[in-house]
Amino acid sequence: MAKHLDTGKQGEAIAAQYLLSQNYTLLEKNWRAGHLELDIIAKKEGLVIIAEVKTRTGRPQNY
């Protein structure tokens, strides 16, 4: 797998773990419709979120 794809998958895994730690239920990961893709679809109570995950490498930022 290309390095940038591996980095992206790692970022998606971190995002999914964060949502699980916040008591979200993961409904789908890498959901596709034709050539479109949604990285994460999650639900908590009545709220559904759709997440497009962007991952950077390099120096950490203060968030």
PDB file of N, CA, C, O and CB in Angstrom:
ATOM      1  N   MET A   1       0.848  -1.180   0.000  1.00  0.00           N
ATOM      2  CA  MET A   1       0.000   0.000   0.000  1.00  0.00           C
ATOM      3  C   MET A   1       0.891   1.240   0.000  1.00  0.00           C
ATOM      4  O   MET A   1       1.917   1.273   0.680  1.00  0.00           O
ATOM      5  CB  MET A   1      -0.964   0.000   1.226  1.00  0.00           C
ATOM      6  N   ALA A   2       0.500   2.251  -0.759  1.00  0.00           N
ATOM      7  CA  ALA A   2       1.260   3.501  -0.816  1.00  0.00           C
ATOM      8  C   ALA A   2       1.255   4.178   0.556  1.00  0.00           C
ATOM      9  O   ALA A   2       0.285   4.077   1.307  1.00  0.00           O
ATOM     10  CB  ALA A   2       0.673   4.451  -1.893  1.00  0.00           C
ATOM     11  N   LYS A   3       2.358   4.871   0.871  1.00  0.00           N
ATOM     12  CA  LYS A   3       2.507   5.487   2.195  1.00  0.00           C
ATOM     13  C   LYS A   3       1.368   6.449   2.515  1.00  0.00           C
ATOM     14  O   LYS A   3       0.869   6.450   3.641  1.00  0.00           O
ATOM     15  CB  LYS A   3       3.834   6.224   2.280  1.00  0.00           C
ATOM     16  N   HIS A   4       0.940   7.274   1.544  1.00  0.00           N
ATOM     17  CA  HIS A   4      -0.121   8.241   1.826  1.00  0.00           C
ATOM     18  C   HIS A   4      -1.444   7.539   2.119  1.00  0.00           C
ATOM     19  O   HIS A   4      -2.245   8.048   2.902  1.00  0.00           O
ATOM     20  CB  HIS A   4      -0.289   9.207   0.649  1.00  0.00           C
ATOM     21  N   LEU A   5      -1.688   6.383   1.508  1.00  0.00           N
ATOM     22  CA  LEU A   5      -2.910   5.632   1.800  1.00  0.00           C
ATOM     23  C   LEU A   5      -2.843   5.021   3.193  1.00  0.00           C
ATOM     24  O   LEU A   5      -3.838   4.994   3.917  1.00  0.00           O
ATOM     25  CB  LEU A   5      -3.135   4.531   0.748  1.00  0.00           C
ATOM     26  N   ASP A   6      -1.668   4.534   3.563  1.00  0.00           N
ATOM     27  CA  ASP A   6      -1.475   3.969   4.897  1.00  0.00           C
ATOM     28  C   ASP A   6      -1.670   5.044   5.961  1.00  0.00           C
ATOM     29  O   ASP A   6      -2.297   4.791   6.990  1.00  0.00           O
ATOM     30  CB  ASP A   6      -0.074   3.338   5.023  1.00  0.00           C
ATOM     31  N   THR A   7      -1.138   6.242   5.721  1.00  0.00           N
ATOM     32  CA  THR A   7      -1.304   7.361   6.652  1.00  0.00           C
ATOM     33  C   THR A   7      -2.779   7.702   6.808  1.00  0.00           C
ATOM     34  O   THR A   7      -3.247   7.941   7.921  1.00  0.00           O
ATOM     35  CB  THR A   7      -0.518   8.597   6.169  1.00  0.00           C
ATOM     36  N   GLY A   8      -3.508   7.727   5.706  1.00  0.00           N
ATOM     37  CA  GLY A   8      -4.937   8.020   5.752  1.00  0.00           C
ATOM     38  C   GLY A   8      -5.713   6.987   6.545  1.00  0.00           C
ATOM     39  O   GLY A   8      -6.601   7.338   7.322  1.00  0.00           O
ATOM     40  N   LYS A   9      -5.390   5.721   6.359  1.00  0.00           N
ATOM     41  CA  LYS A   9      -6.066   4.650   7.106  1.00  0.00           C
ATOM     42  C   LYS A   9      -5.782   4.775   8.602  1.00  0.00           C
ATOM     43  O   LYS A   9      -6.666   4.535   9.424  1.00  0.00           O
ATOM     44  CB  LYS A   9      -5.614   3.260   6.593  1.00  0.00           C
ATOM     45  N   GLN A  10      -4.558   5.150   8.955  1.00  0.00           N
ATOM     46  CA  GLN A  10      -4.222   5.345  10.368  1.00  0.00           C
ATOM     47  C   GLN A  10      -5.044   6.487  10.958  1.00  0.00           C
ATOM     48  O   GLN A  10      -5.542   6.383  12.079  1.00  0.00           O
ATOM     49  CB  GLN A  10      -2.713   5.632  10.535  1.00  0.00           C
ATOM     50  N   GLY A  11      -5.187   7.570  10.205  1.00  0.00           N
ATOM     51  CA  GLY A  11      -5.991   8.699  10.668  1.00  0.00           C
ATOM     52  C   GLY A  11      -7.446   8.322  10.859  1.00  0.00           C
ATOM     53  O   GLY A  11      -8.076   8.741  11.830  1.00  0.00           O
ATOM     54  N   GLU A  12      -7.985   7.532   9.940  1.00  0.00           N
ATOM     55  CA  GLU A  12      -9.372   7.079  10.060  1.00  0.00           C
ATOM     56  C   GLU A  12      -9.545   6.192  11.288  1.00  0.00           C
ATOM     57  O   GLU A  12     -10.565   6.277  11.972  1.00  0.00           O
ATOM     58  CB  GLU A  12      -9.803   6.321   8.792  1.00  0.00           C
ATOM     59  N   ALA A  13      -8.567   5.348  11.573  1.00  0.00           N
ATOM     60  CA  ALA A  13      -8.643   4.483  12.757  1.00  0.00           C
ATOM     61  C   ALA A  13      -8.617   5.308  14.042  1.00  0.00           C
ATOM     62  O   ALA A  13      -9.347   5.008  14.987  1.00  0.00           O
ATOM     63  CB  ALA A  13      -7.482   3.471  12.757  1.00  0.00           C
ATOM     64  N   ILE A  14      -7.783   6.343  14.080  1.00  0.00           N
ATOM     65  CA  ILE A  14      -7.717   7.220  15.257  1.00  0.00           C
ATOM     66  C   ILE A  14      -9.042   7.953  15.437  1.00  0.00           C
ATOM     67  O   ILE A  14      -9.543   8.061  16.556  1.00  0.00           O
ATOM     68  CB  ILE A  14      -6.553   8.237  15.123  1.00  0.00           C
ATOM     69  N   ALA A  15      -9.610   8.455  14.349  1.00  0.00           N
ATOM     70  CA  ALA A  15     -10.894   9.157  14.425  1.00  0.00           C
ATOM     71  C   ALA A  15     -12.001   8.217  14.905  1.00  0.00           C
ATOM     72  O   ALA A  15     -12.830   8.603  15.729  1.00  0.00           O
ATOM     73  CB  ALA A  15     -11.263   9.753  13.052  1.00  0.00           C
ATOM     74  N   ALA A  16     -12.014   6.996  14.397  1.00  0.00           N
ATOM     75  CA  ALA A  16     -13.029   6.020  14.810  1.00  0.00           C
ATOM     76  C   ALA A  16     -12.887   5.705  16.299  1.00  0.00           C
ATOM     77  O   ALA A  16     -13.887   5.637  17.014  1.00  0.00           O
ATOM     78  CB  ALA A  16     -12.912   4.722  13.973  1.00  0.00           C
ATOM     79  N   GLN A  17     -11.655   5.512  16.772  1.00  0.00           N
ATOM     80  CA  GLN A  17     -11.432   5.234  18.197  1.00  0.00           C
ATOM     81  C   GLN A  17     -11.905   6.394  19.059  1.00  0.00           C
ATOM     82  O   GLN A  17     -12.485   6.181  20.124  1.00  0.00           O
ATOM     83  CB  GLN A  17      -9.947   4.954  18.465  1.00  0.00           C
ATOM     84  N   TYR A  18     -11.659   7.623  18.606  1.00  0.00           N
ATOM     85  CA  TYR A  18     -12.117   8.787  19.362  1.00  0.00           C
ATOM     86  C   TYR A  18     -13.639   8.793  19.468  1.00  0.00           C
ATOM     87  O   TYR A  18     -14.184   9.012  20.550  1.00  0.00           O
ATOM     88  CB  TYR A  18     -11.623  10.087  18.702  1.00  0.00           C
ATOM     89  N   LEU A  19     -14.325   8.556  18.357  1.00  0.00           N
ATOM     90  CA  LEU A  19     -15.789   8.544  18.386  1.00  0.00           C
ATOM     91  C   LEU A  19     -16.309   7.445  19.308  1.00  0.00           C
ATOM     92  O   LEU A  19     -17.264   7.667  20.052  1.00  0.00           O
ATOM     93  CB  LEU A  19     -16.351   8.353  16.970  1.00  0.00           C
ATOM     94  N   LEU A  20     -15.698   6.274  19.269  1.00  0.00           N
ATOM     95  CA  LEU A  20     -16.100   5.193  20.177  1.00  0.00           C
ATOM     96  C   LEU A  20     -15.892   5.598  21.634  1.00  0.00           C
ATOM     97  O   LEU A  20     -16.714   5.272  22.491  1.00  0.00           O
ATOM     98  CB  LEU A  20     -15.308   3.908  19.868  1.00  0.00           C
ATOM     99  N   SER A  21     -14.804   6.303  21.918  1.00  0.00           N
ATOM    100  CA  SER A  21     -14.532   6.741  23.294  1.00  0.00           C
ATOM    101  C   SER A  21     -15.546   7.779  23.773  1.00  0.00           C
ATOM    102  O   SER A  21     -15.711   7.988  24.975  1.00  0.00           O
ATOM    103  CB  SER A  21     -13.121   7.318  23.393  1.00  0.00           C
ATOM    104  N   GLN A  22     -16.223   8.426  22.820  1.00  0.00           N
ATOM    105  CA  GLN A  22     -17.248   9.414  23.143  1.00  0.00           C
ATOM    106  C   GLN A  22     -18.651   8.802  23.079  1.00  0.00           C
ATOM    107  O   GLN A  22     -19.650   9.518  23.021  1.00  0.00           O
ATOM    108  CB  GLN A  22     -17.151  10.609  22.187  1.00  0.00           C
ATOM    109  N   ASN A  23     -18.708   7.476  23.091  1.00  0.00           N
ATOM    110  CA  ASN A  23     -19.959   6.702  23.101  1.00  0.00           C
ATOM    111  C   ASN A  23     -20.770   6.799  21.822  1.00  0.00           C
ATOM    112  O   ASN A  23     -21.992   6.652  21.856  1.00  0.00           O
ATOM    113  CB  ASN A  23     -20.807   7.146  24.236  1.00  0.00           C
ATOM    114  N   TYR A  24     -20.118   7.042  20.699  1.00  0.00           N
ATOM    115  CA  TYR A  24     -20.780   6.948  19.402  1.00  0.00           C
ATOM    116  C   TYR A  24     -20.771   5.488  18.967  1.00  0.00           C
ATOM    117  O   TYR A  24     -19.889   4.719  19.348  1.00  0.00           O
ATOM    118  CB  TYR A  24     -20.081   7.859  18.336  1.00  0.00           C
ATOM    119  N   THR A  25     -21.751   5.124  18.177  1.00  0.00           N
ATOM    120  CA  THR A  25     -21.793   3.818  17.533  1.00  0.00           C
ATOM    121  C   THR A  25     -21.371   4.018  16.092  1.00  0.00           C
ATOM    122  O   THR A  25     -21.923   4.875  15.402  1.00  0.00           O
ATOM    123  CB  THR A  25     -23.218   3.162  17.630  1.00  0.00           C
ATOM    124  N   LEU A  26     -20.407   3.250  15.627  1.00  0.00           N
ATOM    125  CA  LEU A  26     -19.985   3.348  14.229  1.00  0.00           C
ATOM    126  C   LEU A  26     -20.986   2.584  13.374  1.00  0.00           C
ATOM    127  O   LEU A  26     -21.189   1.384  13.560  1.00  0.00           O
ATOM    128  CB  LEU A  26     -18.533   2.791  14.029  1.00  0.00           C
ATOM    129  N   LEU A  27     -21.606   3.286  12.439  1.00  0.00           N
ATOM    130  CA  LEU A  27     -22.565   2.654  11.541  1.00  0.00           C
ATOM    131  C   LEU A  27     -21.881   2.131  10.288  1.00  0.00           C
ATOM    132  O   LEU A  27     -22.193   1.039   9.815  1.00  0.00           O
ATOM    133  CB  LEU A  27     -23.668   3.635  11.163  1.00  0.00           C
ATOM    134  N   GLU A  28     -20.951   2.907   9.752  1.00  0.00           N
ATOM    135  CA  GLU A  28     -20.228   2.522   8.527  1.00  0.00           C
ATOM    136  C   GLU A  28     -18.841   3.141   8.539  1.00  0.00           C
ATOM    137  O   GLU A  28     -18.625   4.213   9.105  1.00  0.00           O
ATOM    138  CB  GLU A  28     -21.007   2.964   7.252  1.00  0.00           C
ATOM    139  N   LYS A  29     -17.909   2.449   7.906  1.00  0.00           N
ATOM    140  CA  LYS A  29     -16.583   3.001   7.621  1.00  0.00           C
ATOM    141  C   LYS A  29     -16.326   2.775   6.140  1.00  0.00           C
ATOM    142  O   LYS A  29     -16.584   1.692   5.614  1.00  0.00           O
ATOM    143  CB  LYS A  29     -15.454   2.336   8.517  1.00  0.00           C
ATOM    144  N   ASN A  30     -15.815   3.807   5.470  1.00  0.00           N
ATOM    145  CA  ASN A  30     -15.498   3.734   4.035  1.00  0.00           C
ATOM    146  C   ASN A  30     -16.711   3.330   3.196  1.00  0.00           C
ATOM    147  O   ASN A  30     -16.613   2.480   2.311  1.00  0.00           O
ATOM    148  CB  ASN A  30     -14.360   2.742   3.800  1.00  0.00           C
ATOM    149  N   TRP A  31     -17.846   3.949   3.487  1.00  0.00           N
ATOM    150  CA  TRP A  31     -19.091   3.689   2.759  1.00  0.00           C
ATOM    151  C   TRP A  31     -18.987   4.278   1.356  1.00  0.00           C
ATOM    152  O   TRP A  31     -18.567   5.423   1.192  1.00  0.00           O
ATOM    153  CB  TRP A  31     -20.317   4.286   3.515  1.00  0.00           C
ATOM    154  N   ARG A  32     -19.362   3.509   0.356  1.00  0.00           N
ATOM    155  CA  ARG A  32     -19.241   3.951  -1.042  1.00  0.00           C
ATOM    156  C   ARG A  32     -20.591   3.965  -1.745  1.00  0.00           C
ATOM    157  O   ARG A  32     -21.461   3.126  -1.510  1.00  0.00           O
ATOM    158  CB  ARG A  32     -18.272   3.044  -1.804  1.00  0.00           C
ATOM    159  N   ALA A  33     -20.722   4.957  -2.616  1.00  0.00           N
ATOM    160  CA  ALA A  33     -21.850   5.048  -3.545  1.00  0.00           C
ATOM    161  C   ALA A  33     -21.242   5.494  -4.870  1.00  0.00           C
ATOM    162  O   ALA A  33     -20.908   6.667  -5.043  1.00  0.00           O
ATOM    163  CB  ALA A  33     -22.991   6.059  -3.031  1.00  0.00           C
ATOM    164  N   GLY A  34     -21.100   4.568  -5.791  1.00  0.00           N
ATOM    165  CA  GLY A  34     -20.421   4.888  -7.047  1.00  0.00           C
ATOM    166  C   GLY A  34     -18.970   5.221  -6.763  1.00  0.00           C
ATOM    167  O   GLY A  34     -18.257   4.434  -6.141  1.00  0.00           O
ATOM    168  N   HIS A  35     -18.532   6.385  -7.218  1.00  0.00           N
ATOM    169  CA  HIS A  35     -17.142   6.795  -6.979  1.00  0.00           C
ATOM    170  C   HIS A  35     -16.991   7.659  -5.728  1.00  0.00           C
ATOM    171  O   HIS A  35     -15.892   8.130  -5.433  1.00  0.00           O
ATOM    172  CB  HIS A  35     -16.612   7.553  -8.183  1.00  0.00           C
ATOM    173  N   LEU A  36     -18.076   7.870  -4.994  1.00  0.00           N
ATOM    174  CA  LEU A  36     -18.041   8.682  -3.777  1.00  0.00           C
ATOM    175  C   LEU A  36     -17.779   7.800  -2.560  1.00  0.00           C
ATOM    176  O   LEU A  36     -18.159   6.629  -2.538  1.00  0.00           O
ATOM    177  CB  LEU A  36     -19.364   9.458  -3.601  1.00  0.00           C
ATOM    178  N   GLU A  37     -17.125   8.374  -1.545  1.00  0.00           N
ATOM    179  CA  GLU A  37     -16.865   7.627  -0.316  1.00  0.00           C
ATOM    180  C   GLU A  37     -17.021   8.542   0.891  1.00  0.00           C
ATOM    181  O   GLU A  37     -16.581   9.691   0.874  1.00  0.00           O
ATOM    182  CB  GLU A  37     -15.452   7.004  -0.341  1.00  0.00           C
ATOM    183  N   LEU A  38     -17.657   8.016   1.944  1.00  0.00           N
ATOM    184  CA  LEU A  38     -17.729   8.677   3.244  1.00  0.00           C
ATOM    185  C   LEU A  38     -16.843   7.876   4.188  1.00  0.00           C
ATOM    186  O   LEU A  38     -16.983   6.657   4.289  1.00  0.00           O
ATOM    187  CB  LEU A  38     -19.220   8.776   3.781  1.00  0.00           C
ATOM    188  N   ASP A  39     -15.934   8.555   4.878  1.00  0.00           N
ATOM    189  CA  ASP A  39     -14.975   7.843   5.723  1.00  0.00           C
ATOM    190  C   ASP A  39     -15.639   7.181   6.926  1.00  0.00           C
ATOM    191  O   ASP A  39     -15.422   5.997   7.183  1.00  0.00           O
ATOM    192  CB  ASP A  39     -13.898   8.797   6.198  1.00  0.00           C
ATOM    193  N   ILE A  40     -16.449   7.942   7.665  1.00  0.00           N
ATOM    194  CA  ILE A  40     -17.085   7.404   8.875  1.00  0.00           C
ATOM    195  C   ILE A  40     -18.510   7.937   8.975  1.00  0.00           C
ATOM    196  O   ILE A  40     -18.755   9.127   8.776  1.00  0.00           O
ATOM    197  CB  ILE A  40     -16.268   7.778  10.153  1.00  0.00           C
ATOM    198  N   ILE A  41     -19.436   7.051   9.283  1.00  0.00           N
ATOM    199  CA  ILE A  41     -20.803   7.427   9.646  1.00  0.00           C
ATOM    200  C   ILE A  41     -21.018   6.869  11.043  1.00  0.00           C
ATOM    201  O   ILE A  41     -20.852   5.670  11.270  1.00  0.00           O
ATOM    202  CB  ILE A  41     -21.888   6.874   8.605  1.00  0.00           C
ATOM    203  N   ALA A  42     -21.387   7.737  11.980  1.00  0.00           N
ATOM    204  CA  ALA A  42     -21.542   7.323  13.375  1.00  0.00           C
ATOM    205  C   ALA A  42     -22.809   7.938  13.956  1.00  0.00           C
ATOM    206  O   ALA A  42     -23.340   8.917  13.431  1.00  0.00           O
ATOM    207  CB  ALA A  42     -20.305   7.731  14.215  1.00  0.00           C
ATOM    208  N   LYS A  43     -23.285   7.341  15.057  1.00  0.00           N
ATOM    209  CA  LYS A  43     -24.526   7.800  15.682  1.00  0.00           C
ATOM    210  C   LYS A  43     -24.372   7.790  17.197  1.00  0.00           C
ATOM    211  O   LYS A  43     -23.751   6.898  17.776  1.00  0.00           O
ATOM    212  CB  LYS A  43     -25.723   6.915  15.252  1.00  0.00           C
ATOM    213  N   LYS A  44     -24.959   8.815  17.824  1.00  0.00           N
ATOM    214  CA  LYS A  44     -25.035   8.888  19.284  1.00  0.00           C
ATOM    215  C   LYS A  44     -26.386   9.483  19.613  1.00  0.00           C
ATOM    216  O   LYS A  44     -26.683  10.619  19.244  1.00  0.00           O
ATOM    217  CB  LYS A  44     -23.854   9.742  19.905  1.00  0.00           C
ATOM    218  N   GLU A  45     -27.204   8.709  20.311  1.00  0.00           N
ATOM    219  CA  GLU A  45     -28.574   9.098  20.611  1.00  0.00           C
ATOM    220  C   GLU A  45     -29.268   9.432  19.295  1.00  0.00           C
ATOM    221  O   GLU A  45     -29.327   8.565  18.423  1.00  0.00           O
ATOM    222  CB  GLU A  45     -28.619  10.311  21.601  1.00  0.00           C
ATOM    223  N   GLY A  46     -29.790  10.624  19.105  1.00  0.00           N
ATOM    224  CA  GLY A  46     -30.487  10.960  17.870  1.00  0.00           C
ATOM    225  C   GLY A  46     -29.626  11.662  16.836  1.00  0.00           C
ATOM    226  O   GLY A  46     -30.131  12.098  15.801  1.00  0.00           O
ATOM    227  N   LEU A  47     -28.334  11.775  17.104  1.00  0.00           N
ATOM    228  CA  LEU A  47     -27.430  12.531  16.234  1.00  0.00           C
ATOM    229  C   LEU A  47     -26.626  11.591  15.342  1.00  0.00           C
ATOM    230  O   LEU A  47     -25.973  10.669  15.830  1.00  0.00           O
ATOM    231  CB  LEU A  47     -26.482  13.405  17.071  1.00  0.00           C
ATOM    232  N   VAL A  48     -26.676  11.828  14.043  1.00  0.00           N
ATOM    233  CA  VAL A  48     -25.863  11.069  13.097  1.00  0.00           C
ATOM    234  C   VAL A  48     -24.812  12.020  12.540  1.00  0.00           C
ATOM    235  O   VAL A  48     -25.131  13.132  12.120  1.00  0.00           O
ATOM    236  CB  VAL A  48     -26.740  10.441  11.944  1.00  0.00           C
ATOM    237  N   ILE A  49     -23.557  11.578  12.539  1.00  0.00           N
ATOM    238  CA  ILE A  49     -22.496  12.401  11.962  1.00  0.00           C
ATOM    239  C   ILE A  49     -21.849  11.663  10.799  1.00  0.00           C
ATOM    240  O   ILE A  49     -21.755  10.436  10.783  1.00  0.00           O
ATOM    241  CB  ILE A  49     -21.436  12.766  13.029  1.00  0.00           C
ATOM    242  N   ILE A  50     -21.415  12.443   9.843  1.00  0.00           N
ATOM    243  CA  ILE A  50     -20.658  11.936   8.704  1.00  0.00           C
ATOM    244  C   ILE A  50     -19.315  12.646   8.754  1.00  0.00           C
ATOM    245  O   ILE A  50     -19.255  13.875   8.763  1.00  0.00           O
ATOM    246  CB  ILE A  50     -21.410  12.178   7.321  1.00  0.00           C
ATOM    247  N   ALA A  51     -18.235  11.868   8.785  1.00  0.00           N
ATOM    248  CA  ALA A  51     -16.903  12.449   8.940  1.00  0.00           C
ATOM    249  C   ALA A  51     -16.032  12.157   7.730  1.00  0.00           C
ATOM    250  O   ALA A  51     -15.932  11.016   7.278  1.00  0.00           O
ATOM    251  CB  ALA A  51     -16.233  11.919  10.205  1.00  0.00           C
ATOM    252  N   GLU A  52     -15.411  13.197   7.218  1.00  0.00           N
ATOM    253  CA  GLU A  52     -14.354  13.079   6.213  1.00  0.00           C
ATOM    254  C   GLU A  52     -13.056  13.327   6.965  1.00  0.00           C
ATOM    255  O   GLU A  52     -12.834  14.430   7.464  1.00  0.00           O
ATOM    256  CB  GLU A  52     -14.550  14.102   4.994  1.00  0.00           C
ATOM    257  N   VAL A  53     -12.205  12.330   7.053  1.00  0.00           N
ATOM    258  CA  VAL A  53     -10.993  12.410   7.864  1.00  0.00           C
ATOM    259  C   VAL A  53      -9.821  12.846   6.989  1.00  0.00           C
ATOM    260  O   VAL A  53      -9.573  12.276   5.927  1.00  0.00           O
ATOM    261  CB  VAL A  53     -10.691  11.048   8.544  1.00  0.00           C
ATOM    262  N   LYS A  54      -9.110  13.862   7.455  1.00  0.00           N
ATOM    263  CA  LYS A  54      -7.884  14.331   6.803  1.00  0.00           C
ATOM    264  C   LYS A  54      -6.737  14.135   7.782  1.00  0.00           C
ATOM    265  O   LYS A  54      -6.834  14.537   8.942  1.00  0.00           O
ATOM    266  CB  LYS A  54      -8.002  15.839   6.357  1.00  0.00           C
ATOM    267  N   THR A  55      -5.664  13.527   7.328  1.00  0.00           N
ATOM    268  CA  THR A  55      -4.543  13.193   8.201  1.00  0.00           C
ATOM    269  C   THR A  55      -3.284  13.885   7.702  1.00  0.00           C
ATOM    270  O   THR A  55      -2.987  13.880   6.508  1.00  0.00           O
ATOM    271  CB  THR A  55      -4.331  11.663   8.270  1.00  0.00           C
ATOM    272  N   ARG A  56      -2.549  14.481   8.637  1.00  0.00           N
ATOM    273  CA  ARG A  56      -1.285  15.131   8.312  1.00  0.00           C
ATOM    274  C   ARG A  56      -0.151  14.403   9.012  1.00  0.00           C
ATOM    275  O   ARG A  56      -0.339  13.766  10.049  1.00  0.00           O
ATOM    276  CB  ARG A  56      -1.307  16.623   8.713  1.00  0.00           C
ATOM    277  N   THR A  57       1.000  14.513   8.434  1.00  0.00           N
ATOM    278  CA  THR A  57       2.204  14.025   9.093  1.00  0.00           C
ATOM    279  C   THR A  57       3.084  15.226   9.376  1.00  0.00           C
ATOM    280  O   THR A  57       2.876  16.305   8.821  1.00  0.00           O
ATOM    281  CB  THR A  57       2.954  12.958   8.221  1.00  0.00           C
ATOM    282  N   GLY A  58       4.047  15.038  10.224  1.00  0.00           N
ATOM    283  CA  GLY A  58       4.952  16.138  10.531  1.00  0.00           C
ATOM    284  C   GLY A  58       4.798  16.583  11.964  1.00  0.00           C
ATOM    285  O   GLY A  58       4.374  15.817  12.829  1.00  0.00           O
ATOM    286  N   ARG A  59       5.144  17.821  12.201  1.00  0.00           N
ATOM    287  CA  ARG A  59       5.150  18.372  13.547  1.00  0.00           C
ATOM    288  C   ARG A  59       3.746  18.479  14.123  1.00  0.00           C
ATOM    289  O   ARG A  59       2.848  18.986  13.452  1.00  0.00           O
ATOM    290  CB  ARG A  59       5.812  19.730  13.549  1.00  0.00           C
ATOM    291  N   PRO A  60       3.534  18.011  15.365  1.00  0.00           N
ATOM    292  CA  PRO A  60       2.205  18.111  15.985  1.00  0.00           C
ATOM    293  C   PRO A  60       1.791  19.569  16.184  1.00  0.00           C
ATOM    294  O   PRO A  60       2.626  20.440  16.432  1.00  0.00           O
ATOM    295  CB  PRO A  60       2.190  17.374  17.334  1.00  0.00           C
ATOM    296  N   GLN A  61       0.513  19.808  16.073  1.00  0.00           N
ATOM    297  CA  GLN A  61      -0.062  21.134  16.304  1.00  0.00           C
ATOM    298  C   GLN A  61      -0.783  21.127  17.647  1.00  0.00           C
ATOM    299  O   GLN A  61      -1.148  20.064  18.150  1.00  0.00           O
ATOM    300  CB  GLN A  61      -1.039  21.537  15.149  1.00  0.00           C
ATOM    301  N   ASN A  62      -0.984  22.279  18.219  1.00  0.00           N
ATOM    302  CA  ASN A  62      -1.771  22.395  19.454  1.00  0.00           C
ATOM    303  C   ASN A  62      -3.235  22.509  19.090  1.00  0.00           C
ATOM    304  O   ASN A  62      -3.652  23.479  18.456  1.00  0.00           O
ATOM    305  CB  ASN A  62      -1.319  23.619  20.307  1.00  0.00           C
ATOM    306  N   TYR A  63      -4.021  21.514  19.493  1.00  0.00           N
ATOM    307  CA  TYR A  63      -5.465  21.532  19.211  1.00  0.00           C
ATOM    308  C   TYR A  63      -6.229  21.594  20.487  1.00  0.00           C
ATOM    309  O   TYR A  63      -7.459  21.618  20.470  1.00  0.00           O
ATOM    310  CB  TYR A  63      -5.897  20.308  18.404  1.00  0.00           C
TER     311      TYR A  63
END
